[in-house]
C-alpha cells in the first residue's frame, strides 16, 4: 500500500489566537476528517517566524483525499476552519509517501 501525504501551508484570514485555531482544527479533525474514508492521521505545526500553519495528513489513496477535499467546503463541521483561512495563502502538496524512519 502506498500512503498519500498531503502537506498544507496556510495563513489565517481572521485575528484569532493559536489556542483558538488549534481548537478549530481539533473540531475539524474529530468531526470531519476522522469520519472520511481513507483518513489515517493528521498533524498540525505552527511556524512562528513566518506566521504560517502547516498541516500534514496521511490518506490511504489519492482518490479518498480528493473526495474529502471536495467535501470540506460543503460540510457544516468544517465551516469555522474554512472561514479562518486566507484563501490566497493556502498551498497544498500531495505526494506518495516513499519511506518512514523512526
VMD Tcl script that builds the backbone (N, CA, C; Angstrom):
set m [mol new atoms 306]
animate dup $m
set s [atomselect $m all]
$s set {name element resname resid chain x y z} {
  {N N UNK 1 A 0.844 -1.190 0.000}
  {CA C UNK 1 A 0.000 0.000 0.000}
  {C C UNK 1 A 0.884 1.247 0.000}
  {N N UNK 2 A 0.554 2.189 -0.848}
  {CA C UNK 2 A 1.286 3.455 -0.929}
  {C C UNK 2 A 0.441 4.542 -0.274}
  {N N UNK 3 A 0.866 4.999 0.875}
  {CA C UNK 3 A 0.147 6.052 1.596}
  {C C UNK 3 A 0.364 7.383 0.885}
  {N N UNK 4 A -0.685 8.185 0.835}
  {CA C UNK 4 A -0.616 9.511 0.228}
  {C C UNK 4 A -0.452 10.551 1.340}
  {N N UNK 5 A 0.509 11.439 1.179}
  {CA C UNK 5 A 0.747 12.509 2.143}
  {C C UNK 5 A 0.309 13.835 1.537}
  {N N UNK 6 A -0.438 14.587 2.326}
  {CA C UNK 6 A -0.853 15.933 1.926}
  {C C UNK 6 A -0.211 16.910 2.907}
  {N N UNK 7 A 0.478 17.906 2.378}
  {CA C UNK 7 A 1.077 18.959 3.201}
  {C C UNK 7 A 0.424 20.266 2.798}
  {N N UNK 8 A -0.210 20.912 3.767}
  {CA C UNK 8 A -0.922 22.166 3.507}
  {C C UNK 8 A -0.248 23.264 4.322}
  {N N UNK 9 A 0.148 24.338 3.663}
  {CA C UNK 9 A 0.635 25.517 4.377}
  {C C UNK 9 A -0.445 26.580 4.260}
  {N N UNK 10 A -0.660 27.308 5.358}
  {CA C UNK 10 A -1.759 28.266 5.356}
  {C C UNK 10 A -1.505 29.405 6.330}
  {N N UNK 11 A -2.132 30.525 6.017}
  {CA C UNK 11 A -2.165 31.677 6.914}
  {C C UNK 11 A -3.623 31.968 7.214}
  {N N UNK 12 A -3.849 32.618 8.343}
  {CA C UNK 12 A -5.222 32.878 8.768}
  {C C UNK 12 A -5.729 34.219 8.248}
  {N N UNK 13 A -7.019 34.251 7.964}
  {CA C UNK 13 A -7.660 35.482 7.488}
  {C C UNK 13 A -8.245 36.276 8.643}
  {N N UNK 14 A -8.411 35.619 9.769}
  {CA C UNK 14 A -9.042 36.262 10.918}
  {C C UNK 14 A -8.031 36.362 12.051}
  {N N UNK 15 A -8.254 37.317 12.916}
  {CA C UNK 15 A -7.346 37.533 14.037}
  {C C UNK 15 A -7.814 36.684 15.220}
  {N N UNK 16 A -7.256 35.485 15.319}
  {CA C UNK 16 A -7.574 34.599 16.434}
  {C C UNK 16 A -6.273 34.103 17.053}
  {N N UNK 17 A -6.365 33.631 18.269}
  {CA C UNK 17 A -5.168 33.153 18.954}
  {C C UNK 17 A -4.787 31.757 18.459}
  {N N UNK 18 A -3.571 31.356 18.803}
  {CA C UNK 18 A -3.124 29.995 18.471}
  {C C UNK 18 A -4.070 28.970 19.097}
  {N N UNK 19 A -4.400 29.180 20.363}
  {CA C UNK 19 A -5.272 28.227 21.047}
  {C C UNK 19 A -6.644 28.126 20.382}
  {N N UNK 20 A -7.164 29.259 19.920}
  {CA C UNK 20 A -8.463 29.242 19.231}
  {C C UNK 20 A -8.379 28.459 17.930}
  {N N UNK 21 A -7.292 28.661 17.169}
  {CA C UNK 21 A -7.163 27.938 15.898}
  {C C UNK 21 A -6.939 26.449 16.152}
  {N N UNK 22 A -6.142 26.118 17.156}
  {CA C UNK 22 A -5.934 24.705 17.491}
  {C C UNK 22 A -7.275 24.056 17.851}
  {N N UNK 23 A -8.126 24.769 18.565}
  {CA C UNK 23 A -9.447 24.259 18.903}
  {C C UNK 23 A -10.304 24.049 17.651}
  {N N UNK 24 A -10.225 24.976 16.710}
  {CA C UNK 24 A -10.954 24.843 15.440}
  {C C UNK 24 A -10.470 23.602 14.692}
  {N N UNK 25 A -9.148 23.422 14.629}
  {CA C UNK 25 A -8.588 22.264 13.928}
  {C C UNK 25 A -8.958 20.972 14.655}
  {N N UNK 26 A -8.967 20.993 15.972}
  {CA C UNK 26 A -9.372 19.819 16.740}
  {C C UNK 26 A -10.787 19.399 16.351}
  {N N UNK 27 A -11.679 20.368 16.266}
  {CA C UNK 27 A -13.051 20.081 15.838}
  {C C UNK 27 A -13.102 19.534 14.426}
  {N N UNK 28 A -12.307 20.115 13.544}
  {CA C UNK 28 A -12.242 19.657 12.152}
  {C C UNK 28 A -11.793 18.205 12.084}
  {N N UNK 29 A -10.771 17.878 12.853}
  {CA C UNK 29 A -10.237 16.518 12.811}
  {C C UNK 29 A -11.206 15.515 13.425}
  {N N UNK 30 A -11.842 15.888 14.529}
  {CA C UNK 30 A -12.771 14.968 15.203}
  {C C UNK 30 A -14.107 14.832 14.463}
  {N N UNK 31 A -14.612 15.937 13.933}
  {CA C UNK 31 A -15.946 15.938 13.353}
  {C C UNK 31 A -15.975 15.782 11.837}
  {N N UNK 32 A -14.825 15.982 11.174}
  {CA C UNK 32 A -14.823 15.861 9.714}
  {C C UNK 32 A -13.797 14.838 9.221}
  {N N UNK 33 A -12.512 15.158 9.334}
  {CA C UNK 33 A -11.500 14.278 8.743}
  {C C UNK 33 A -11.563 12.847 9.266}
  {N N UNK 34 A -11.687 12.669 10.574}
  {CA C UNK 34 A -11.677 11.317 11.140}
  {C C UNK 34 A -12.841 10.461 10.637}
  {N N UNK 35 A -13.861 11.101 10.076}
  {CA C UNK 35 A -15.027 10.372 9.569}
  {C C UNK 35 A -14.932 10.099 8.069}
  {N N UNK 36 A -13.866 10.578 7.426}
  {CA C UNK 36 A -13.723 10.393 5.987}
  {C C UNK 36 A -13.057 9.062 5.677}
  {N N UNK 37 A -13.533 8.425 4.645}
  {CA C UNK 37 A -12.968 7.154 4.208}
  {C C UNK 37 A -11.511 7.354 3.783}
  {N N UNK 38 A -10.628 6.507 4.286}
  {CA C UNK 38 A -9.227 6.556 3.889}
  {C C UNK 38 A -8.347 7.448 4.741}
  {N N UNK 39 A -8.929 8.204 5.665}
  {CA C UNK 39 A -8.137 9.090 6.527}
  {C C UNK 39 A -7.327 8.251 7.504}
  {N N UNK 40 A -6.028 8.561 7.629}
  {CA C UNK 40 A -5.157 7.843 8.556}
  {C C UNK 40 A -4.834 8.704 9.773}
  {N N UNK 41 A -4.211 9.871 9.549}
  {CA C UNK 41 A -3.873 10.750 10.665}
  {C C UNK 41 A -3.560 12.146 10.160}
  {N N UNK 42 A -3.420 13.052 11.125}
  {CA C UNK 42 A -3.177 14.453 10.809}
  {C C UNK 42 A -2.279 15.058 11.876}
  {N N UNK 43 A -1.486 16.027 11.469}
  {CA C UNK 43 A -0.560 16.716 12.384}
  {C C UNK 43 A -0.613 18.210 12.075}
  {N N UNK 44 A -0.598 19.039 13.115}
  {CA C UNK 44 A -0.627 20.494 12.947}
  {C C UNK 44 A 0.658 21.082 13.515}
  {N N UNK 45 A 1.268 21.963 12.741}
  {CA C UNK 45 A 2.530 22.605 13.111}
  {C C UNK 45 A 2.365 24.106 12.906}
  {N N UNK 46 A 3.016 24.903 13.750}
  {CA C UNK 46 A 2.979 26.353 13.587}
  {C C UNK 46 A 4.398 26.884 13.463}
  {N N UNK 47 A 4.675 27.587 12.368}
  {CA C UNK 47 A 5.961 28.242 12.130}
  {C C UNK 47 A 5.801 29.695 12.573}
  {N N UNK 48 A 6.212 29.960 13.798}
  {CA C UNK 48 A 6.012 31.286 14.393}
  {C C UNK 48 A 6.778 32.377 13.640}
  {N N UNK 49 A 7.962 32.065 13.170}
  {CA C UNK 49 A 8.791 33.057 12.485}
  {C C UNK 49 A 8.104 33.591 11.219}
  {N N UNK 50 A 7.391 32.710 10.505}
  {CA C UNK 50 A 6.711 33.111 9.275}
  {C C UNK 50 A 5.200 33.215 9.429}
  {N N UNK 51 A 4.701 33.071 10.667}
  {CA C UNK 51 A 3.263 33.121 10.937}
  {C C UNK 51 A 2.497 32.219 9.975}
  {N N UNK 52 A 2.967 30.974 9.852}
  {CA C UNK 52 A 2.399 30.017 8.916}
  {C C UNK 52 A 2.043 28.726 9.641}
  {N N UNK 53 A 0.855 28.227 9.360}
  {CA C UNK 53 A 0.396 26.950 9.887}
  {C C UNK 53 A 0.666 25.878 8.847}
  {N N UNK 54 A 1.021 24.695 9.306}
  {CA C UNK 54 A 1.299 23.568 8.412}
  {C C UNK 54 A 0.510 22.364 8.925}
  {N N UNK 55 A -0.232 21.751 8.030}
  {CA C UNK 55 A -0.968 20.539 8.373}
  {C C UNK 55 A -0.440 19.411 7.495}
  {N N UNK 56 A -0.123 18.295 8.128}
  {CA C UNK 56 A 0.345 17.110 7.416}
  {C C UNK 56 A -0.683 16.018 7.646}
  {N N UNK 57 A -1.196 15.475 6.547}
  {CA C UNK 57 A -2.199 14.418 6.649}
  {C C UNK 57 A -1.756 13.208 5.840}
  {N N UNK 58 A -2.193 12.057 6.287}
  {CA C UNK 58 A -1.932 10.819 5.563}
  {C C UNK 58 A -3.260 10.160 5.201}
  {N N UNK 59 A -3.312 9.666 3.975}
  {CA C UNK 59 A -4.523 9.057 3.427}
  {C C UNK 59 A -4.172 7.729 2.776}
  {N N UNK 60 A -5.145 6.831 2.723}
  {CA C UNK 60 A -4.922 5.538 2.078}
  {C C UNK 60 A -4.760 5.669 0.572}
  {N N UNK 61 A -5.561 6.526 -0.059}
  {CA C UNK 61 A -5.465 6.717 -1.514}
  {C C UNK 61 A -5.650 8.186 -1.881}
  {N N UNK 62 A -5.155 8.544 -3.044}
  {CA C UNK 62 A -5.324 9.914 -3.552}
  {C C UNK 62 A -6.797 10.208 -3.826}
  {N N UNK 63 A -7.543 9.220 -4.273}
  {CA C UNK 63 A -8.961 9.418 -4.566}
  {C C UNK 63 A -9.735 9.767 -3.293}
  {N N UNK 64 A -9.416 9.087 -2.194}
  {CA C UNK 64 A -10.097 9.381 -0.930}
  {C C UNK 64 A -9.742 10.775 -0.435}
  {N N UNK 65 A -8.499 11.169 -0.585}
  {CA C UNK 65 A -8.069 12.526 -0.229}
  {C C UNK 65 A -8.819 13.559 -1.051}
  {N N UNK 66 A -8.901 13.348 -2.353}
  {CA C UNK 66 A -9.585 14.305 -3.229}
  {C C UNK 66 A -11.068 14.411 -2.892}
  {N N UNK 67 A -11.698 13.292 -2.554}
  {CA C UNK 67 A -13.114 13.317 -2.185}
  {C C UNK 67 A -13.316 14.112 -0.897}
  {N N UNK 68 A -12.460 13.912 0.087}
  {CA C UNK 68 A -12.560 14.670 1.342}
  {C C UNK 68 A -12.308 16.152 1.095}
  {N N UNK 69 A -11.354 16.470 0.231}
  {CA C UNK 69 A -11.050 17.868 -0.094}
  {C C UNK 69 A -12.243 18.550 -0.753}
  {N N UNK 70 A -12.974 17.808 -1.568}
  {CA C UNK 70 A -14.169 18.358 -2.202}
  {C C UNK 70 A -15.264 18.597 -1.158}
  {N N UNK 71 A -15.429 17.654 -0.232}
  {CA C UNK 71 A -16.493 17.729 0.774}
  {C C UNK 71 A -16.261 18.818 1.815}
  {N N UNK 72 A -15.010 19.183 2.073}
  {CA C UNK 72 A -14.713 20.098 3.178}
  {C C UNK 72 A -15.428 21.443 3.016}
  {N N UNK 73 A -15.668 21.852 1.778}
  {CA C UNK 73 A -16.312 23.137 1.528}
  {C C UNK 73 A -17.835 23.065 1.658}
  {N N UNK 74 A -18.367 21.847 1.781}
  {CA C UNK 74 A -19.813 21.652 1.881}
  {C C UNK 74 A -20.256 21.249 3.281}
  {N N UNK 75 A -19.330 20.786 4.104}
  {CA C UNK 75 A -19.668 20.204 5.407}
  {C C UNK 75 A -19.763 21.278 6.488}
  {N N UNK 76 A -20.842 21.274 7.255}
  {CA C UNK 76 A -21.046 22.264 8.317}
  {C C UNK 76 A -19.963 22.205 9.395}
  {N N UNK 77 A -19.457 21.008 9.681}
  {CA C UNK 77 A -18.447 20.878 10.739}
  {C C UNK 77 A -17.100 21.463 10.340}
  {N N UNK 78 A -16.927 21.789 9.064}
  {CA C UNK 78 A -15.663 22.353 8.579}
  {C C UNK 78 A -15.740 23.860 8.334}
  {N N UNK 79 A -16.903 24.454 8.502}
  {CA C UNK 79 A -17.095 25.871 8.158}
  {C C UNK 79 A -16.175 26.818 8.930}
  {N N UNK 80 A -16.018 26.618 10.227}
  {CA C UNK 80 A -15.180 27.542 11.001}
  {C C UNK 80 A -13.719 27.449 10.567}
  {N N UNK 81 A -13.277 26.268 10.167}
  {CA C UNK 81 A -11.914 26.101 9.664}
  {C C UNK 81 A -11.749 26.849 8.339}
  {N N UNK 82 A -12.636 26.608 7.420}
  {CA C UNK 82 A -12.565 27.249 6.096}
  {C C UNK 82 A -12.622 28.766 6.227}
  {N N UNK 83 A -13.491 29.283 7.094}
  {CA C UNK 83 A -13.631 30.730 7.291}
  {C C UNK 83 A -12.377 31.353 7.914}
  {N N UNK 84 A -11.639 30.582 8.692}
  {CA C UNK 84 A -10.451 31.109 9.366}
  {C C UNK 84 A -9.267 31.295 8.422}
  {N N UNK 85 A -9.298 30.665 7.249}
  {CA C UNK 85 A -8.153 30.689 6.340}
  {C C UNK 85 A -8.183 31.856 5.372}
  {N N UNK 86 A -6.994 32.339 5.023}
  {CA C UNK 86 A -6.831 33.310 3.940}
  {C C UNK 86 A -6.625 32.494 2.671}
  {N N UNK 87 A -7.620 32.407 1.784}
  {CA C UNK 87 A -7.524 31.525 0.619}
  {C C UNK 87 A -6.330 31.821 -0.288}
  {N N UNK 88 A -5.840 33.062 -0.275}
  {CA C UNK 88 A -4.676 33.404 -1.106}
  {C C UNK 88 A -3.386 32.825 -0.541}
  {N N UNK 89 A -3.424 32.404 0.709}
  {CA C UNK 89 A -2.229 31.886 1.371}
  {C C UNK 89 A -2.390 30.436 1.813}
  {N N UNK 90 A -3.073 29.657 0.992}
  {CA C UNK 90 A -3.201 28.219 1.239}
  {C C UNK 90 A -2.538 27.499 0.070}
  {N N UNK 91 A -1.581 26.648 0.393}
  {CA C UNK 91 A -0.871 25.881 -0.646}
  {C C UNK 91 A -0.869 24.417 -0.233}
  {N N UNK 92 A -1.057 23.534 -1.227}
  {CA C UNK 92 A -1.094 22.102 -0.953}
  {C C UNK 92 A -0.079 21.355 -1.803}
  {N N UNK 93 A 0.526 20.367 -1.184}
  {CA C UNK 93 A 1.376 19.408 -1.880}
  {C C UNK 93 A 0.788 18.038 -1.579}
  {N N UNK 94 A 0.563 17.258 -2.625}
  {CA C UNK 94 A 0.047 15.897 -2.474}
  {C C UNK 94 A 1.028 14.973 -3.172}
  {N N UNK 95 A 1.544 14.001 -2.419}
  {CA C UNK 95 A 2.551 13.107 -2.991}
  {C C UNK 95 A 2.538 11.764 -2.263}
  {N N UNK 96 A 2.979 10.703 -2.946}
  {CA C UNK 96 A 3.055 9.404 -2.280}
  {C C UNK 96 A 4.199 9.371 -1.285}
  {N N UNK 97 A 3.955 8.682 -0.199}
  {CA C UNK 97 A 4.994 8.503 0.830}
  {C C UNK 97 A 5.980 7.442 0.349}
  {N N UNK 98 A 7.271 7.756 0.379}
  {CA C UNK 98 A 8.277 6.824 -0.127}
  {C C UNK 98 A 9.010 6.080 0.977}
  {N N UNK 99 A 8.963 6.587 2.188}
  {CA C UNK 99 A 9.637 5.907 3.279}
  {C C UNK 99 A 9.316 6.550 4.604}
  {N N UNK 100 A 9.518 5.785 5.688}
  {CA C UNK 100 A 9.307 6.278 7.047}
  {C C UNK 100 A 10.479 5.786 7.887}
  {N N UNK 101 A 11.057 6.692 8.659}
  {CA C UNK 101 A 12.153 6.347 9.561}
  {C C UNK 101 A 11.763 6.742 10.968}
  {N N UNK 102 A 11.986 5.866 11.920}
  {CA C UNK 102 A 11.632 6.169 13.317}
  {C C UNK 102 A 12.828 5.944 14.196}
}
mol reanalyze $m
mol bondsrecalc $m
mol representation Tube
mol addrep $m
